[in-house]
Amino acid sequence: MKTTGNTVFISGGSAGIGLAIAKKLNASGNKVIINGRSEERLQRALKELDGAVAIQGDLSIKAERIRIAEELTEKYPEVNIIINNAGAAFFK
Ligand SMILES: NC(=O)c1ccc[n+]([C@@H]2O[C@H](COP(=O)([O-])OP(=O)(O)OC[C@H]3O[C@@H](n4cnc5c(N)ncnc54)[C@H](OP(=O)(O)O)[C@@H]3O)[C@@H](O)[C@H]2O)c1
């Protein structure tokens, strides 16, 4: 697998582990597309990334998943890596 020149979609890329992955991939010459629910959080994260873009949307909602997938494939058909990072953990 090549580690540079990819176009990578990272769900939950606006914070935490997803943003850390986005920064690493961005710094090593990959185009990064981040996703998250909060537009404000996405815009803050984009300031830390070079040439990255965002697709806002909630992946827990089916209609949103479809919209996000359509936007991704229409605008960025060159996407060749998807990192399914968004999620939440619940501890008892
Ligand atoms: N941190 C840990 O120790 C740990 C351990 C094991 C596994 N994990 C898993 O690793 C992943 C990332 O964890 P993290 O600690 O980096 O979490 P985090 O800091 O809370 O970040 C979560 C990211 O996902 C986005 N997000 C959350 N729900 C979303 C949804 N429904 N649709 C789209 N985006 C959503 C958040 O942005 P918005 O809030 O704006 O949507 C944010 O960008 C999660 O799947 C978590 O379960 C984490």
The ligand as an SDF file (V2000), in Angstrom:
LIG
                    3D

 48 52  0  0  0  0  0  0  0  0999 V2000
  -10.2260    6.9650   23.1750 N   0  0  0  0  0  0  0  0  0  0  0  0
  -10.1130    5.6810   23.5000 C   0  0  0  0  0  0  0  0  0  0  0  0
   -9.4710    5.2930   24.5060 O   0  0  0  0  0  0  0  0  0  0  0  0
  -10.7650    4.6140   22.6320 C   0  0  0  0  0  0  0  0  0  0  0  0
  -10.5600    3.2680   22.9430 C   0  0  0  0  0  0  0  0  0  0  0  0
  -11.1290    2.2920   22.1330 C   0  0  0  0  0  0  0  0  0  0  0  0
  -11.8790    2.6400   21.0300 C   0  0  0  0  0  0  0  0  0  0  0  0
  -12.0900    3.9580   20.7550 N   0  0  0  0  0  0  0  0  0  0  0  0
  -12.9000    4.2820   19.5810 C   0  0  0  0  0  0  0  0  0  0  0  0
  -12.1420    5.1120   18.7020 O   0  0  0  0  0  0  0  0  0  0  0  0
  -13.0050    6.0160   18.0470 C   0  0  0  0  0  0  0  0  0  0  0  0
  -12.5710    7.4750   18.2890 C   0  0  0  0  0  0  0  0  0  0  0  0
  -12.5280    7.7160   19.6840 O   0  0  0  0  0  0  0  0  0  0  0  0
  -12.0330    9.1190   20.2620 P   0  0  0  0  0  0  0  0  0  0  0  0
  -11.6370    8.8740   21.6660 O   0  0  0  0  0  0  0  0  0  0  0  0
  -11.0530    9.7290   19.3210 O   0  0  0  0  0  0  0  0  0  0  0  0
  -13.4320    9.9360   20.2750 O   0  0  0  0  0  0  0  0  0  0  0  0
  -13.6900   11.5240   20.3440 P   0  0  0  0  0  0  0  0  0  0  0  0
  -12.4880   12.2590   20.7860 O   0  0  0  0  0  0  0  0  0  0  0  0
  -14.9660   11.6610   21.0870 O   0  0  0  0  0  0  0  0  0  0  0  0
  -13.9380   11.9140   18.8180 O   0  0  0  0  0  0  0  0  0  0  0  0
  -15.0260   11.3390   18.1450 C   0  0  0  0  0  0  0  0  0  0  0  0
  -15.0740   11.9000   16.7410 C   0  0  0  0  0  0  0  0  0  0  0  0
  -16.1750   11.3000   16.0810 O   0  0  0  0  0  0  0  0  0  0  0  0
  -17.1350   12.2910   15.6930 C   0  0  0  0  0  0  0  0  0  0  0  0
  -18.4450   11.6620   15.8240 N   0  0  0  0  0  0  0  0  0  0  0  0
  -19.0340   11.1470   16.9240 C   0  0  0  0  0  0  0  0  0  0  0  0
  -20.2250   10.6400   16.6290 N   0  0  0  0  0  0  0  0  0  0  0  0
  -20.4150   10.8330   15.3010 C   0  0  0  0  0  0  0  0  0  0  0  0
  -21.4770   10.5480   14.4140 C   0  0  0  0  0  0  0  0  0  0  0  0
  -22.5960    9.9580   14.8330 N   0  0  0  0  0  0  0  0  0  0  0  0
  -21.3370   10.8670   13.1130 N   0  0  0  0  0  0  0  0  0  0  0  0
  -20.2150   11.4800   12.6700 C   0  0  0  0  0  0  0  0  0  0  0  0
  -19.1660   11.7850   13.4690 N   0  0  0  0  0  0  0  0  0  0  0  0
  -19.2770   11.4720   14.7710 C   0  0  0  0  0  0  0  0  0  0  0  0
  -16.8560   13.4630   16.6460 C   0  0  0  0  0  0  0  0  0  0  0  0
  -17.2710   14.7170   16.1360 O   0  0  0  0  0  0  0  0  0  0  0  0
  -18.7510   15.2980   16.4850 P   0  0  0  0  0  0  0  0  0  0  0  0
  -18.9560   15.1000   17.9620 O   0  0  0  0  0  0  0  0  0  0  0  0
  -18.7420   16.6960   16.0260 O   0  0  0  0  0  0  0  0  0  0  0  0
  -19.6780   14.4470   15.6790 O   0  0  0  0  0  0  0  0  0  0  0  0
  -15.3360   13.3980   16.7030 C   0  0  0  0  0  0  0  0  0  0  0  0
  -14.7720   13.9440   15.5230 O   0  0  0  0  0  0  0  0  0  0  0  0
  -14.4180    5.7460   18.5770 C   0  0  0  0  0  0  0  0  0  0  0  0
  -15.0620    4.8540   17.6720 O   0  0  0  0  0  0  0  0  0  0  0  0
  -14.1520    5.0730   19.9090 C   0  0  0  0  0  0  0  0  0  0  0  0
  -15.2200    4.2330   20.2910 O   0  0  0  0  0  0  0  0  0  0  0  0
  -11.5350    4.9480   21.5150 C   0  0  0  0  0  0  0  0  0  0  0  0
  1  2  1  0
  2  3  2  0
  2  4  1  0
  4  5  1  0
  4 48  2  0
  5  6  2  0
  6  7  1  0
  7  8  2  0
  8  9  1  0
  8 48  1  0
  9 10  1  0
  9 46  1  0
 10 11  1  0
 11 12  1  0
 11 44  1  0
 12 13  1  0
 13 14  1  0
 14 15  2  0
 14 16  1  0
 14 17  1  0
 17 18  1  0
 18 19  2  0
 18 20  1  0
 18 21  1  0
 21 22  1  0
 22 23  1  0
 23 24  1  0
 23 42  1  0
 24 25  1  0
 25 26  1  0
 25 36  1  0
 26 27  1  0
 26 35  1  0
 27 28  2  0
 28 29  1  0
 29 30  1  0
 29 35  2  0
 30 31  1  0
 30 32  2  0
 32 33  1  0
 33 34  2  0
 34 35  1  0
 36 37  1  0
 36 42  1  0
 37 38  1  0
 38 39  2  0
 38 40  1  0
 38 41  1  0
 42 43  1  0
 44 45  1  0
 44 46  1  0
 46 47  1  0
M  CHG  2   8   1  16  -1
M  END
$$$$
